[in-house]
Amino acid sequence: MLHIPRPDPYEAASASALPAISQLLRVLQFGDSVLPVGAFSFSGGLESAVQLGAVRDLASLREFVQTAAEQAASGDGIALLHAQRAARAGDLGRIRRIDQSVLNRKLNEETRTMTVRMGRKLAELAEHVIPSDVVASWLAAIRAGETPGSYPVAQALVFAALQLGERDAFAAHLYGVTSMMISASLRLMKISYLDAQSILFEVNSWAHAAYEQVAAAALEDMQTFAPLADIAAAAHLKAEIRMFMN
């Protein structure tokens, strides 16, 4: 007799919660590396790392991108999760505190510039495409100079407005960091686009594990430790020739 296993309740619940095609398309749209928020102007510190010789081949590029992904998960990634939860609760005061916490942990000027420029652009885009009271209030606070307007908080508010889960937002966050650097690497190094995509695929396979590591973290647990990246950013600030803004 053919044995038909009983469905696992958890798997059945997960299957019934799968997003509709339109929701999946929204994840793709707002997680797209070519979303017009200015990501193409930044390299995530890769330009300076290449100039300093810290990144010189595929192996060192893979290591640099992986480190950036780890920092994005344990730093901005935690802020993003807390901001999305606060957005769902309509807690604007907490969103502002989270926003300031992000900026407080950016040690160099270029990183601060990147997060607030991209954050504001994403908020402005969201206001036009998916108007919501929370996004409108936060954007008004940015324009009034009452909150910095960091990019991970903008992502959180956008995905909350789209009624998409925090895992979707976290995935888009990590993909944005890694795809930005991989795109920059093609303009900075002599590498094949095939190898670049292979690195992107490999690093992004770690995203689920990264979410599991930080999902229950407190906001105060936000941390990054990448001395080479900070040194590279400081050197880039005074570089005479630059292709990217950071």
Secondary structure, DSSP 8 states (H G I E B T S, - for coil): --------HHHHHHHHT---HHHHHHHHHHT-TT-TTTGGG--TTHHHHHHHTS--SHHHHHHHHHHHHHHHHHTHHHHHHHHHHHHHHT-HHHHHHHHHHHHHT--SHHHHHHHHHHHHHHHHHHHHHS--HHHHHHHHHHHTTSS---HHHHHHHHHHHTT--HHHHHHHHHHHHHHHHHHHHHHHS---HHHHHHHHHHHHTTHHHHHHHHTT--GGG-----HHHHHHHHHHHT-SS-SS--
